[in-house]
Amino acid sequence: MKSNQYQKYAGKVIVMIPAYNEERTIYQLIKDIPRDCAQRVEVLLIDDGSKDRTVELAKSAKADHILRHKFNQGLGVTFKDGIDQALKMGADVIINIDADGQFNAQDIPKLLQPIINEKAEMVTCSRFKDDKLIPKMPLIKRFGNKIFAKILNTFLNTNFYDTQCGFRAYTREAAMNLTLFGKFTYTQEVFIDLVKKRFRIAEIPCKVAGQRQGKSRVVRNVLSYGFKVSLIIIRSTRDYEPMKFFGFPGALMMGLGTLSSLILFIRWIFTSHFDPFMIIIYANIFLIIIGALFVVLGLIADMLERNRQLQEEAIYRLKKSEYNNNGKFNHKG
């Protein structure tokens, strides 16, 4: 669908493309980016240490800006560097699109619409929201996407269909509020961070190629990917819900130890001895002590989480002060 069939965004859009050895697809991707979907559209390539002709072909395709890593640092680092650079360039909206040809750049105007209509601060392409647009992909990959979406929805109390997709649009405000730590990937961490900060997220179904054309990919090994993403979710639970992470298991252990001890105490009243359950008494003492330590740890972590919120607020204000002096458009979509 032509971009002029959508409402035009009245501001500056930076289309950022993280890339690593994508000479097969980068030229056509940049050429396909619609330049008429906003008052001003610029393309930013973040090259993560490519050894092929990715940068050369991006220049030939008229990429406006190129940020290069001397060596490969990972998608998470590349994404953060791209967001930071786009903000410095005065982006009102940042569109992130993979360099491997999986996504159709002509869908960029679709992602802009909820932002233009002020219905969302982040808009993500969804591969699974519309049954008619679900791409062909290996069953294990589709199952993995479904499982991780379910886990995130349970944690965040949301109902997203696709939490792994990298084709997204971010308002300037959302981008400045992002706090990310992952080097391996960023997709799930962004969802968690923005939902916890009460930013609105919209999903727009798009037709996506099931098989990537380019060489670079995050999921080289399904088990390894699942392990790394699980670590991201576990760490996020620890950071954002410390009492749930530490306090609930601690309270459960203390409750089990106390209940079991109470039952043994009642038995002792009638029998005057604990045999043959002395080992259970030792186990109960262990559960109560460890449980109490977990609860205390949860309280400390909860205090640190509040300090983290204050630090993030301070960092946001510093970013706003710095970035808003870098030629930002003052138009609102």
VOVEX-836501 format. One record per residue (C-alpha): residue in one letter; residue number from 0; y, z, x. Coordinates in pm, whole numbers, padded with zeros to 5 digits. Example, Ala and Ser with C-alpha at 12.3 -4.5 7.8 and 13.67 -1.06 7.14 Angstrom:
2
+-----+-----+--------+--------+--------+
: res :   n :      y :      z :      x :
+-----+-----+--------+--------+--------+
:   A :   0 : -00450 :  00780 :  01230 :
:   S :   1 : -00106 :  00714 :  01367 :
+-----+-----+--------+--------+--------+
//
This chain:
333
+-----+-----+--------+--------+--------+
: res :   n :      y :      z :      x :
+-----+-----+--------+--------+--------+
:   M :   0 :  00000 :  00000 :  00000 :
:   K :   1 :  00344 : -00093 :  00140 :
:   S :   2 :  00565 :  00192 :  00259 :
:   N :   3 :  00855 :  00062 :  00045 :
:   Q :   4 :  00651 :  00152 : -00262 :
:   Y :   5 :  00710 :  00517 : -00173 :
:   Q :   6 :  01030 :  00717 : -00165 :
:   K :   7 :  01203 :  00695 :  00173 :
:   Y :   8 :  01256 :  01015 :  00369 :
:   A :   9 :  01623 :  01083 :  00443 :
:   G :  10 :  01582 :  01225 :  00791 :
:   K :  11 :  01418 :  01181 :  01130 :
:   V :  12 :  01040 :  01149 :  01152 :
:   I :  13 :  00854 :  01179 :  01482 :
:   V :  14 :  00502 :  01033 :  01475 :
:   M :  15 :  00314 :  01209 :  01754 :
:   I :  16 : -00012 :  01069 :  01889 :
:   P :  17 : -00230 :  01285 :  02115 :
:   A :  18 : -00438 :  01042 :  02323 :
:   Y :  19 : -00704 :  01048 :  02591 :
:   N :  20 : -00849 :  00715 :  02711 :
:   E :  21 : -00768 :  00522 :  02392 :
:   E :  22 : -00687 :  00177 :  02528 :
:   R :  23 : -00900 :  00010 :  02262 :
:   T :  24 : -00696 :  00140 :  01968 :
:   I :  25 : -00356 :  00268 :  02080 :
:   Y :  26 : -00167 : -00063 :  02074 :
:   Q :  27 : -00260 : -00154 :  01717 :
:   L :  28 : -00210 :  00201 :  01592 :
:   I :  29 :  00149 :  00210 :  01717 :
:   K :  30 :  00218 : -00136 :  01577 :
:   D :  31 :  00086 : -00024 :  01236 :
:   I :  32 :  00322 :  00276 :  01208 :
:   P :  33 :  00571 :  00200 :  00928 :
:   R :  34 :  00924 :  00225 :  01064 :
:   D :  35 :  01087 :  00198 :  00722 :
:   C :  36 :  00940 :  00516 :  00566 :
:   A :  37 :  01234 :  00730 :  00684 :
:   Q :  38 :  01595 :  00701 :  00790 :
:   R :  39 :  01470 :  00710 :  01147 :
:   V :  40 :  01114 :  00689 :  01281 :
:   E :  41 :  01020 :  00739 :  01645 :
:   V :  42 :  00678 :  00736 :  01811 :
:   L :  43 :  00580 :  01001 :  02064 :
:   L :  44 :  00263 :  00952 :  02270 :
:   I :  45 :  00121 :  01262 :  02436 :
:   D :  46 : -00119 :  01132 :  02700 :
:   D :  47 : -00373 :  01394 :  02803 :
:   G :  48 : -00451 :  01261 :  03151 :
:   S :  49 : -00593 :  00921 :  03052 :
:   K :  50 : -00758 :  00716 :  03328 :
:   D :  51 : -00743 :  00383 :  03143 :
:   R :  52 : -00457 :  00163 :  03017 :
:   T :  53 : -00357 :  00389 :  02725 :
:   V :  54 : -00003 :  00453 :  02850 :
:   E :  55 :  00053 :  00090 :  02956 :
:   L :  56 : -00050 : -00042 :  02615 :
:   A :  57 :  00155 :  00224 :  02434 :
:   K :  58 :  00462 :  00103 :  02622 :
:   S :  59 :  00378 : -00256 :  02529 :
:   A :  60 :  00355 : -00151 :  02162 :
:   K :  61 :  00709 : -00003 :  02186 :
:   A :  62 :  00627 :  00367 :  02181 :
:   D :  63 :  00966 :  00540 :  02190 :
:   H :  64 :  00866 :  00841 :  02401 :
:   I :  65 :  00573 :  00920 :  02630 :
:   L :  66 :  00479 :  01268 :  02750 :
:   R :  67 :  00206 :  01270 :  03016 :
:   H :  68 : -00032 :  01538 :  03140 :
:   K :  69 : -00139 :  01494 :  03503 :
:   F :  70 : -00493 :  01595 :  03407 :
:   N :  71 : -00692 :  01646 :  03086 :
:   Q :  72 : -00601 :  01980 :  02926 :
:   G :  73 : -00766 :  01957 :  02584 :
:   L :  74 : -00657 :  01866 :  02233 :
:   G :  75 : -00519 :  02211 :  02149 :
:   V :  76 : -00280 :  02210 :  02446 :
:   T :  77 : -00185 :  01846 :  02384 :
:   F :  78 : -00100 :  01919 :  02021 :
:   K :  79 :  00118 :  02220 :  02110 :
:   D :  80 :  00302 :  02021 :  02377 :
:   G :  81 :  00359 :  01740 :  02128 :
:   I :  82 :  00499 :  01974 :  01863 :
:   D :  83 :  00731 :  02132 :  02118 :
:   Q :  84 :  00854 :  01793 :  02242 :
:   A :  85 :  00904 :  01657 :  01889 :
:   L :  86 :  01115 :  01960 :  01797 :
:   K :  87 :  01326 :  01911 :  02110 :
:   M :  88 :  01375 :  01550 :  02001 :
:   G :  89 :  01523 :  01670 :  01673 :
:   A :  90 :  01238 :  01588 :  01434 :
:   D :  91 :  01291 :  01682 :  01070 :
:   V :  92 :  00927 :  01598 :  01000 :
:   I :  93 :  00643 :  01564 :  01250 :
:   I :  94 :  00348 :  01340 :  01169 :
:   N :  95 :  00038 :  01395 :  01381 :
:   I :  96 : -00217 :  01112 :  01387 :
:   D :  97 : -00524 :  01066 :  01606 :
:   A :  98 : -00522 :  00779 :  01854 :
:   D :  99 : -00879 :  00664 :  01794 :
:   G : 100 : -00819 :  00438 :  01494 :
:   Q : 101 : -00989 :  00665 :  01241 :
:   F : 102 : -00677 :  00699 :  01026 :
:   N : 103 : -00459 :  00432 :  00871 :
:   A : 104 : -00098 :  00464 :  00990 :
:   Q : 105 :  00015 :  00290 :  00670 :
:   D : 106 : -00076 :  00612 :  00487 :
:   I : 107 :  00209 :  00798 :  00659 :
:   P : 108 :  00444 :  00746 :  00357 :
:   K : 109 :  00180 :  00913 :  00138 :
:   L : 110 :  00194 :  01227 :  00350 :
:   L : 111 :  00573 :  01233 :  00334 :
:   Q : 112 :  00594 :  01240 : -00047 :
:   P : 113 :  00511 :  01611 : -00108 :
:   I : 114 :  00767 :  01702 :  00161 :
:   I : 115 :  01031 :  01475 :  00008 :
:   N : 116 :  00961 :  01633 : -00332 :
:   E : 117 :  00979 :  01981 : -00174 :
:   K : 118 :  00626 :  02068 : -00286 :
:   A : 119 :  00481 :  02141 :  00059 :
:   E : 120 :  00573 :  02225 :  00417 :
:   M : 121 :  00249 :  02085 :  00556 :
:   V : 122 :  00061 :  01788 :  00415 :
:   T : 123 : -00286 :  01697 :  00536 :
:   C : 124 : -00497 :  01389 :  00483 :
:   S : 125 : -00815 :  01482 :  00294 :
:   R : 126 : -01135 :  01288 :  00349 :
:   F : 127 : -01331 :  01472 :  00081 :
:   K : 128 : -01094 :  01548 : -00208 :
:   D : 129 : -01152 :  01213 : -00378 :
:   D : 130 : -01521 :  01127 : -00413 :
:   K : 131 : -01439 :  00756 : -00409 :
:   L : 132 : -01278 :  00783 : -00065 :
:   I : 133 : -01539 :  00993 :  00116 :
:   P : 134 : -01617 :  00803 :  00439 :
:   K : 135 : -01964 :  00729 :  00568 :
:   M : 136 : -02049 :  00978 :  00841 :
:   P : 137 : -02358 :  01154 :  00978 :
:   L : 138 : -02498 :  01408 :  00733 :
:   I : 139 : -02477 :  01689 :  00988 :
:   K : 140 : -02106 :  01620 :  01044 :
:   R : 141 : -02028 :  01614 :  00671 :
:   F : 142 : -02229 :  01932 :  00620 :
:   G : 143 : -02044 :  02100 :  00907 :
:   N : 144 : -01705 :  02006 :  00761 :
:   K : 145 : -01808 :  02147 :  00425 :
:   I : 146 : -01933 :  02473 :  00576 :
:   F : 147 : -01620 :  02534 :  00784 :
:   A : 148 : -01396 :  02452 :  00487 :
:   K : 149 : -01593 :  02705 :  00281 :
:   I : 150 : -01557 :  02971 :  00550 :
:   L : 151 : -01182 :  02915 :  00580 :
:   N : 152 : -01134 :  02912 :  00204 :
:   T : 153 : -01320 :  03243 :  00177 :
:   F : 154 : -01109 :  03395 :  00453 :
:   L : 155 : -00778 :  03259 :  00323 :
:   N : 156 : -00855 :  03278 : -00052 :
:   T : 157 : -00769 :  02908 : -00086 :
:   N : 158 : -00939 :  02594 : -00214 :
:   F : 159 : -00902 :  02319 :  00047 :
:   Y : 160 : -01149 :  02032 :  00069 :
:   D : 161 : -01086 :  01927 :  00429 :
:   T : 162 : -00969 :  02172 :  00697 :
:   Q : 163 : -01074 :  01969 :  01004 :
:   C : 164 : -00862 :  01656 :  00957 :
:   G : 165 : -00592 :  01596 :  01219 :
:   F : 166 : -00378 :  01345 :  01025 :
:   R : 167 : -00099 :  01572 :  00900 :
:   A : 168 :  00274 :  01604 :  00834 :
:   Y : 169 :  00475 :  01915 :  00919 :
:   T : 170 :  00830 :  02006 :  00823 :
:   R : 171 :  01054 :  02125 :  01102 :
:   E : 172 :  01041 :  02478 :  00964 :
:   A : 173 :  00660 :  02486 :  00956 :
:   A : 174 :  00637 :  02342 :  01309 :
:   M : 175 :  00877 :  02601 :  01449 :
:   N : 176 :  00671 :  02881 :  01294 :
:   L : 177 :  00339 :  02770 :  01444 :
:   T : 178 :  00175 :  03016 :  01682 :
:   L : 179 : -00136 :  02864 :  01838 :
:   F : 180 : -00365 :  02973 :  02122 :
:   G : 181 : -00664 :  02738 :  02115 :
:   K : 182 : -00710 :  02484 :  02397 :
:   F : 183 : -01014 :  02312 :  02245 :
:   T : 184 : -00873 :  02219 :  01904 :
:   Y : 185 : -00600 :  02323 :  01662 :
:   T : 186 : -00690 :  02207 :  01309 :
:   Q : 187 : -00838 :  02530 :  01171 :
:   E : 188 : -00594 :  02754 :  01356 :
:   V : 189 : -00298 :  02567 :  01203 :
:   F : 190 : -00437 :  02620 :  00852 :
:   I : 191 : -00486 :  02991 :  00912 :
:   D : 192 : -00147 :  03040 :  01076 :
:   L : 193 :  00057 :  02859 :  00809 :
:   V : 194 : -00132 :  03002 :  00510 :
:   K : 195 : -00090 :  03354 :  00645 :
:   K : 196 :  00282 :  03284 :  00686 :
:   R : 197 :  00294 :  03166 :  00322 :
:   F : 198 :  00377 :  02802 :  00385 :
:   R : 199 :  00270 :  02560 :  00115 :
:   I : 200 :  00000 :  02309 :  00208 :
:   A : 201 : -00087 :  01992 :  00015 :
:   E : 202 : -00391 :  01767 :  00050 :
:   I : 203 : -00354 :  01392 : -00001 :
:   P : 204 : -00674 :  01185 : -00030 :
:   C : 205 : -00674 :  00888 :  00210 :
:   K : 206 : -00927 :  00623 :  00301 :
:   V : 207 : -01055 :  00706 :  00648 :
:   A : 208 : -01295 :  00526 :  00880 :
:   G : 209 : -01614 :  00731 :  00910 :
:   Q : 210 : -01685 :  00611 :  01264 :
:   R : 211 : -01423 :  00642 :  01534 :
:   Q : 212 : -01329 :  00330 :  01728 :
:   G : 213 : -01184 :  00511 :  02027 :
:   K : 214 : -01359 :  00697 :  02305 :
:   S : 215 : -01209 :  01043 :  02282 :
:   R : 216 : -01349 :  01294 :  02038 :
:   V : 217 : -01355 :  01668 :  01990 :
:   V : 218 : -01708 :  01682 :  01842 :
:   R : 219 : -01931 :  01569 :  02127 :
:   N : 220 : -02195 :  01829 :  02046 :
:   V : 221 : -02222 :  01967 :  01693 :
:   L : 222 : -02359 :  02305 :  01800 :
:   S : 223 : -02097 :  02349 :  02070 :
:   Y : 224 : -01822 :  02249 :  01828 :
:   G : 225 : -01952 :  02490 :  01566 :
:   F : 226 : -01961 :  02774 :  01818 :
:   K : 227 : -01605 :  02711 :  01938 :
:   V : 228 : -01465 :  02678 :  01587 :
:   S : 229 : -01647 :  02996 :  01484 :
:   L : 230 : -01477 :  03177 :  01771 :
:   I : 231 : -01139 :  03053 :  01645 :
:   I : 232 : -01211 :  03188 :  01296 :
:   I : 233 : -01344 :  03520 :  01429 :
:   R : 234 : -01039 :  03567 :  01651 :
:   S : 235 : -00808 :  03477 :  01366 :
:   T : 236 : -00977 :  03735 :  01143 :
:   R : 237 : -00932 :  03992 :  01418 :
:   D : 238 : -00562 :  03906 :  01461 :
:   Y : 239 : -00458 :  03859 :  01096 :
:   E : 240 : -00695 :  04102 :  00918 :
:   P : 241 : -00764 :  04380 :  01171 :
:   M : 242 : -00857 :  04642 :  00913 :
:   K : 243 : -01103 :  04401 :  00755 :
:   F : 244 : -01242 :  04308 :  01096 :
:   F : 245 : -01271 :  04661 :  01239 :
:   G : 246 : -01209 :  04900 :  00952 :
:   F : 247 : -01462 :  04768 :  00701 :
:   P : 248 : -01762 :  04771 :  00940 :
:   G : 249 : -01652 :  05113 :  01066 :
:   A : 250 : -01624 :  05257 :  00716 :
:   L : 251 : -01963 :  05107 :  00629 :
:   M : 252 : -02131 :  05266 :  00932 :
:   M : 253 : -01969 :  05602 :  00861 :
:   G : 254 : -02073 :  05580 :  00495 :
:   L : 255 : -02435 :  05499 :  00581 :
:   G : 256 : -02454 :  05776 :  00839 :
:   T : 257 : -02295 :  06031 :  00607 :
:   L : 258 : -02513 :  05937 :  00307 :
:   S : 259 : -02832 :  05951 :  00511 :
:   S : 260 : -02728 :  06285 :  00659 :
:   L : 261 : -02654 :  06423 :  00312 :
:   I : 262 : -03001 :  06322 :  00192 :
:   L : 263 : -03164 :  06490 :  00493 :
:   F : 264 : -02952 :  06802 :  00439 :
:   I : 265 : -03068 :  06828 :  00076 :
:   R : 266 : -03427 :  06788 :  00198 :
:   W : 267 : -03368 :  07063 :  00457 :
:   I : 268 : -03247 :  07301 :  00180 :
:   F : 269 : -03586 :  07268 :  00008 :
:   T : 270 : -03815 :  07241 :  00314 :
:   S : 271 : -03624 :  07435 :  00585 :
:   H : 272 : -03701 :  07168 :  00851 :
:   F : 273 : -03598 :  06818 :  00948 :
:   D : 274 : -03930 :  06697 :  01092 :
:   P : 275 : -04037 :  06418 :  01112 :
:   F : 276 : -03689 :  06269 :  01069 :
:   M : 277 : -03507 :  06398 :  01379 :
:   I : 278 : -03466 :  06042 :  01510 :
:   I : 279 : -03280 :  05954 :  01190 :
:   I : 280 : -03041 :  06246 :  01247 :
:   Y : 281 : -02959 :  06110 :  01593 :
:   A : 282 : -02910 :  05765 :  01446 :
:   N : 283 : -02677 :  05907 :  01179 :
:   I : 284 : -02467 :  06084 :  01442 :
:   F : 285 : -02444 :  05757 :  01634 :
:   L : 286 : -02340 :  05562 :  01322 :
:   I : 287 : -02074 :  05817 :  01225 :
:   I : 288 : -01922 :  05828 :  01576 :
:   I : 289 : -01923 :  05450 :  01626 :
:   G : 290 : -01793 :  05398 :  01272 :
:   A : 291 : -01507 :  05641 :  01331 :
:   L : 292 : -01420 :  05459 :  01655 :
:   F : 293 : -01413 :  05126 :  01469 :
:   V : 294 : -01178 :  05270 :  01204 :
:   V : 295 : -00944 :  05406 :  01472 :
:   L : 296 : -00959 :  05072 :  01653 :
:   G : 297 : -00871 :  04900 :  01325 :
:   L : 298 : -00567 :  05124 :  01278 :
:   I : 299 : -00450 :  05050 :  01633 :
:   A : 300 : -00508 :  04676 :  01585 :
:   D : 301 : -00317 :  04690 :  01256 :
:   M : 302 : -00022 :  04846 :  01437 :
:   L : 303 : -00041 :  04574 :  01705 :
:   E : 304 : -00057 :  04307 :  01434 :
:   R : 305 :  00275 :  04432 :  01298 :
:   N : 306 :  00424 :  04413 :  01645 :
:   R : 307 :  00290 :  04057 :  01673 :
:   Q : 308 :  00474 :  03964 :  01353 :
:   L : 309 :  00799 :  04101 :  01497 :
:   Q : 310 :  00744 :  03908 :  01821 :
:   E : 311 :  00672 :  03585 :  01633 :
:   E : 312 :  00991 :  03634 :  01430 :
:   A : 313 :  01187 :  03677 :  01754 :
:   I : 314 :  01026 :  03366 :  01906 :
:   Y : 315 :  01102 :  03168 :  01592 :
:   R : 316 :  01469 :  03264 :  01609 :
:   L : 317 :  01483 :  03162 :  01975 :
:   K : 318 :  01322 :  02827 :  01893 :
:   K : 319 :  01563 :  02770 :  01606 :
:   S : 320 :  01859 :  02844 :  01827 :
:   E : 321 :  01733 :  02613 :  02103 :
:   Y : 322 :  01597 :  02321 :  01902 :
:   N : 323 :  01882 :  02300 :  01651 :
:   N : 324 :  02117 :  02210 :  01935 :
:   N : 325 :  01914 :  01904 :  02036 :
:   G : 326 :  02059 :  01633 :  01813 :
:   K : 327 :  01870 :  01727 :  01497 :
:   F : 328 :  01944 :  01525 :  01184 :
:   N : 329 :  02112 :  01739 :  00921 :
:   H : 330 :  01961 :  01545 :  00630 :
:   K : 331 :  01719 :  01700 :  00387 :
:   G : 332 :  01430 :  01503 :  00240 :
+-----+-----+--------+--------+--------+
//
